[in-house]
Amino acid sequence: MKVIRTIAELRQEISLKRQSIQSRESVVGLVPTMGFLHEGHASLMHAAKQKSDIVVLSIFVNPIQFGPNEDFDSYPRDEARDVETARAKGVDIVFIPSVEEMYPQPTQTTVSVSRLTDRLCGASRPGHFDGVTTVVSKLFNIVQPQRAFFGMKDAQQVAVIQQMVNDLNMAVEIVPCPIVRESDGLALSSRNVYLSAEQRQEALVLSKALRVAQEAVDAGTALTAADIRGILRQNIERSPMAMIDYAEIQAFPSLEPLADQEKVHGRDDLLIALAVKFGKTRLIDNIRLQKSEVLSHV
C-alpha cells in the first residue's frame, strides 16, 4: 500500500498499477472519506475490494463544506490509525492531500446541484453541499474511478452526488452502501466521539424513532406523512437532550417533500431522515422504506 500526498504522484501511481494488471480494463474504486475511520468506512473499503481491481481511499477534511460556525478545526483526525486501518483492509493507495494541494489558489469554480440541496441538511447548512459536490468532482477528475463508494447514512449526499454524475455525464458508477450501526443501534459516525456518555445513551432515540416509524408503516395502511412526522418527533422528544433539526419523510432519490395528508403505505421510494443535536454534536440517521429494508440491531 502506498500513501500519496500529491495529485501528480497519485495519477502516476494509478497509471502504473493499471499497467501492471493483466486484464484490459482494470476497475479503479474510490472511497472518499474525511478520515477518523470506523467500521462504516471499513464496510466501504470491503465493498470496494469486492468490486474493484485497484482501491483508492482518500482522506481529506474538506474546508469548503464546513460553515463558519462548524467544526472544521476540531473535526477528529488520526492519520496514523487511518493508514493502518486502510492497510489492514487491503487498500492499494491512500491519498492524503493538504488543503493547499487540493485548493492551491482561491477557488473560483464550484459545482452546485440545485433543488436536492435546499432541504434536509442543506436547509440548515447553506453551502455545505456545494462544498461536497465540488470536492467530489475534483476527486473524480483526479482519480478517474469507474466506481465510487458512499455510505447511506448520509442519504442526501448519495442522492446529490448521483444527480451530479447523471447531469454532468460523469463516467463513474455510484455504489451506495448500507448504514453500519453499533450493537445498540447507534449509526456509526466520526462525530460520535464528541458525545458524552450520557449524550451517547440519549442519542439512541434516533434509531428507536426510526424503528417505531418503520413498524407503524408496516402495520397501518392509513398512515400519512404527517403521522410519520408526528411519530418521529414524539419519540425523539422523549430525550430531554435532543434538539431536532428535522424529522422528515420524503421521496427518494428525488427528495421531494410529501404533503401532510399523503399516504405512505405501499410505497417503496421513501426516505425517513433525521438530524438531531445533542449538545454541540449534530447527528444524522435515516431508513429507506422498502420491503427489503430492515433496521437491524435495534
N, C-alpha and C positions, 0 to 999 in steps of 0.2 A: 504494500500500500504506500502511496506517495501523498505527502502533504504539500500542497502547492498554494502560493500566495499571489501570484501574478496571472493576469489574463493570458499573456503571451505564452508563458510556460504551460498553462493549463491546455491551451489549444494544441500546443506541440505534443504534450503527453497523450492527449486523446487521439491525435492523429497516429502516433506511434503504436498505441495499443490497438487501434483499428487495423493497422497494417499487420500486426502480429497475429491477428485472428484469421484462421483459415477460411471461414465462411465468407461469402462475397459481401453480404450485407450484415455487418455487426450492429447490434442494437445498443445504444447508449441510454441508460436510465438515470434520470436526475432526481435526487431527493433534496429539495431546497429546505433549509432549516435556519433558525436563529440560534442554534446550539442549545447548551444545557440539556443534553439529550436524555430522554427517558424511554420507557418501553413502547410508548406510542410511536416515537421516532424509529425505534428498533423494528416495529412492525412494517414501517415504510421501507426500511432497508431490506428486510426479508422479502417483501413483495418485489422490490427492485431486483434483487438477486435472482428471484424465480423467473423474471420476465425480461432480463437484460443480459447482454454479454459483458458490458462494462458499466459499473455503478459509480456515479459521481455524487458525493454528498457535499453540499455547500453549507457553510456555517458563516452567516453574516447577519449581524444585528443592524437592520436597515434603518438609518435615521429618518428617512423621509416618510416612513409610515407611522411615526410617533408624533402625537400632538405636543404643543408647547408645555403642557402640564402633565405629560405622561412619563413613563418610567424608562426612557431610553438609557439614561446614565446608570440607573440601578438595576437594569434588566440582568437576571442571573447569567453568569458566564463561568465556564470551567473548560478551557480549551484542552488541557492535558487529558482530562477524563473523557471528553468527547472524542478525541483522537483514538484513545484506547478502545472506546466503545465501537467506533467505526471499524477499527482493525479486527475486533472480535466478531463483528457481523459480516466480514468479508468484503467490505467496501474496497474499491480499487483506487479511487482518488478522493482525497478530502481537499476541497477548495476553501481556503480561509483568507479572503481578501481584506485589506484595510478599507476604511471609508474612502481614503484618497485614491485607492486603486479603482474602486467602483465609480466614484464621482470625482475625477481629477480636476474638474473645474465646476463652477456653479452650473447646475443643471438647468437647461433652458427647454428641454423636451421631456414631457411626461406622457404616459399612456393612461387614458381615462375611459372607464366604462360607465355609461350613464344608466339611469333608472335602477338597475340592480343594486347600486351603491348608495342610494339615497334613503335606504330603510335599514332596519335592524341595526347592526353595528355602525353602518355608515351614517345613520341619523345622529348618533351621539359621538362619533369620531370623524368629524369632517376632514376630508383629505386623506384619511387612512388608506382607503383602497386605491387611490391614485398612486400612493407610495408602493403598495403591494404590486399592482399591475406593472408599474414602471420597473421595479427591481426584478420581477419575474420575467418580464420581456427581455431585460438585459441578460439575465442568466440563460434564457433560451437561446439568445443570439450568440452568447459566448460558448456555451456547451454544445449546442446543436443536438439535443437529445431527441430520440424517437419517442420516448415515454417519460412522463414526469409524474411523481407520486405525491399525493397530498392527503392529509387526514381529514376525515369527515367531521371532526369536532368543530372545525370552522367551515360549516356547510356553505355559508355565504361566500367565503373565499373561493371554494371549489366552483360554485356557480359563476362567480365573476371571472375567474381565470378561464373557465370553459367558454364563456361568452367572448372573451378577448381572443382566444385561439380560433373560435369559429369566425368571428368578424374579420380578423386580420389574416386568415388563411395560413396560420402557423402549422408547420408540418410536425406536430407533436401530439401524441395521444395523452390525455389527462386521465390518470388512473386514481380514482377515489378509493381510499382505504378506510375500513371501519374504525370507529372510536375504540380506543383501548381504555379500560377502567381498572381502578383499584378493586380489590375483592369486595369492598363495601359499596361500590357503585360510583365513586367519585371519578369523573373523567380526568385522565392524566393531562397535566399542563405544567409547563416550566414555571408558571406563576404560582403553582400550589405551594412552593417553598416560602412564599410570603405569608401564608396563613399561620396564625397561632393555632395551638392545639384546639382551643375552643372554637375558633372560626372554622377550622377544618371539619370538626364534627357538625357544626351548623350547616356547612356547605353541602352536606348530604341531602338537604331538602331539594336540591336541583334534580338529581336523578330520581328521587322519590316522586317529585311532582310530575316528571315525565312518565314514570311508570303508571301513576294513577290516571293520567290523561289517556295513555295508551289503553289501559284496561277499560276506561269509560267508553272510548270509541269502539272497542271490540264488543262491548256489552249492549250499547244503545244505538238504535237506528235513527233516533230523532235528534241527536245532539247537533248543535250549531257551533259555528266558530266562536260565538260569544260564550257559549257554555264551556268550551275548552279553555278560553282565556280566563274565565272565572275560576275553573278548577285549578289552573296553574297558579294564579295569584293567591287563591285561598290556601293552597298547600305551602307555597313559598313563604307567605306571610306568617306562618306558624313559627318561623325563626325570627326572634327579635333583632338579630344582627343583619338580616337580609334587606338590602336596598335594591329594589327591582329597577333595572334599566328598561328591559322589555320582557314580555312573556307573550309570544305570538304564535299564530298558526298561519302559514302562507303556502301558496303553491310552490312546488319545487320542480325544476330549477329556475322557473321564471321569477320566483319571489314575489309574485303578485299577491297583495293582501286579499283575504277573504272577507266579504261582507258579514256583519254580525249574525245575520239570520241564515247564512249559507250552511247547508247540511254538510257534514263531514264524513258520514258513514259510507263505506264502499269505495271511497276514492283512494288511489294508490300513488298520488302525486303530491302529497302534503308533507310539510316540514313543521314540526313544533320546535321552536327555538327560544332559548333563554339567555339573558345576560343579567347577572346579579352581582352586586358588590358586597363584599364582607370586609368592613374597614376600608382600606385603600385598594384592596385587591378585587379586580373585576374578573369574574369567571363566566365562561360561556359553555353551553351544553345544548344538545338537540337530540331529536329522534325523528327518523323518517317513518311516516305512517304507511307501511307496506305490509302485505300479508306475510312476507318472509322476514320482517324485521323483528328482532327480539332484544329487548333491553336486558342484558344479562347481568348477573351478579348484584341484583338489587332486590 
